[in-house]
Amino acid sequence: MSEDSELDSLQVAYKDAVDTWIAAIQEERSLVAVTPHSIADVDKWEHAHFTEEGARNLAKKAKEIYEEALRSRFFGF
């Protein structure tokens, strides 16, 4: 795999992770406005929050990996 194709793959993985994170945020946001309020609604909202948090962590990790590859490519470290 060439350096450019590796960077391309890492960039796509980062973008996909951010897209997944955005979808999780939107899902959580959609549950914030749910009425009437019930325990089931709170459970769904909390689950959506944990899903969002997990997606955020994956996006941050994908960003870190992509940035490390860029640094390695352009600065040699």
Buried (B, 14 or more C-beta within 10 A) or exposed (E): EEEEEEBEEBBEBBEEBBEBBEEBBEBBEEBEEEEEEEEEBEEBBEEBBEBBEEBBEBBBEBBEBBEEBEEEEEEEE
